[in-house]
Amino acid sequence: MRIRPCREADLGAWTALREALWPWLKDEPDVMAAQMLSRGDAAVLLAVDTDDLAVGFAEVALRRDYVNGCETSPVGFLEGIYVDPAHRLGGVARALCEEAERWSARHGCTEFASDALLDNVASHAMHDALGFEETERVVYFRKMLPTR
């Protein structure tokens, strides 16, 4: 297994992995995902097996707005990470995360952050295993305003 940047030729494999993590993306055109590949402030990393088949991915981006629990800017932010269930518990997520950390450091970051939904305890455990520390818990609210 090795970690390498995602290429345009990998778009189908990457979007299939994204949809496994985020099923609601099935309606998102592949062109939106492809745009992420051309951004200078983001990277998509693939974990590939010996046959060069994608078994996991990590999306990392620079965030310049406030990142909860961080004190610097920009912050390298792990936007998403997923490993095919058949390849879990073998260090794939750790390798993806470490490469995302190196990418962030090369882009001037001294902090690396991520988030997870409050009820996603599996993600909390993965983040803990990867060396993240929990900084705070937040619940967001919204209220619709009347239209005029």
N, C-alpha and C positions, 0 to 999 in steps of 0.2 A: 504494500500500500504506500502511495506517495501523495503529497499535496502539491497541486499546481493551479495556476490561474485558469479560470474558466475562459474558453474561447467561443467564438460565435458558432463554431461547429458543434459545441456542447449544449447549445440552447435547448434542444429537446430533452436531454437527460437532466439538465439542471431544472427546467420547468417542471418535469415530472417529480423530482425530489421536493421542489417548492410546494407543489400541490399536495404532496403527502403530509407536509408540515402544516400548510395553510390551505385546506380544501376549498375555501371560498375564492381562491385565485383561479379556479378552473375557467371562470368567465373573463379573466384578464387576458387581453391579447398578448401574444409572445413579444410583440414589439416593445411593450412597456418594460418587460424584463430585459430585453436586449439593450435598451437605453442605459441600463445600469452598468453594462459592460464598458460603455464609452465614457462614463463619468470619471473625472480625475480625482474626485473626492470619495470614491468608493471602490471596492474590489469584491469580486466573487471568487472564492477559492473552492476547488473541488478535491475531494479525496477519491482517488482512483485505484482500482485493484491492478493486479499484474497484467490483465488484459486491457487496461486503460478504460474500464467501465466505471462510471461514477457511482460511488456508494455513499457519498455524503457531500454536504456543502456548508460553507459559512459565508455570510454576507457581512461585510464590515464597511463602515462609513465614518467620515469625519463629521462630528457634530460641533458646531460653533455656538449654538444657542446653549442655554443653561441645561446641564445634565444633572439630574438629581444625585446628590451625594458627591459630586466632583467639584474641584476647586480651580481647575485650569481650563484653557480652551486653546486649540481644539481638543476634543476627546475622541479617541478611537471607540466606536460603538459597535458592538456585536449585534447587528440587526436581526440575524437569524442564524440558526445552526441546526442541522439535521443529519442524522446518520440512519441509513437503512437498518431496520431491526435485525436483519441477519448479520450485520457487521458491528453491532454494538458491543460494548464492554471489552473492546480490543485496543483502545487507545486512539480511535479515529477522531472522536470529538476533541480530545486533548491536542492531537496534532493539528487539527483545523484551527483550534483556538490559539495555539502557540504561533502559528503562521499569521493569523489575524493580528496578534499582538505585535509581531515583528513588523508587519505592514504599517501598523499604527505608529510605532516608534520611528520608522523611516520617514513618516509624514509629520514628525515634530511633536507627537503626543507623549505625555508623561503619565497619562491615566487611560485606562481601558475600562469600559462599562458595558452593561447590558441590562435587560429588564425581563420580567416574566409576569404573567397574570397572577393575581393573588392565590388562585386555587390550583395553579399548575405546580403541584409539589414535586413532580418528576423533574421539571425544569429547575426548581430550586435546588434539588439534590445534585443535578448535573453541574450547576453553577458553583455550588459548594465544592464539589469534587475537583473542579477546574481552578480552584483557588480564589474565586471571587468572594468578597465579603458583602453581606447585605448592609445597605446604608440607610434605607428607610422604606416604609410602605405608604402607598398613596392610593386614595380613591378619588377618581375624577367625577365631577358633576357637570351637568349642563341643564339649561333651562331655555326653552324656545321662547322667542320674543314674538309678540303679535305683529303680523304684517300690516302695512298701511294701505 
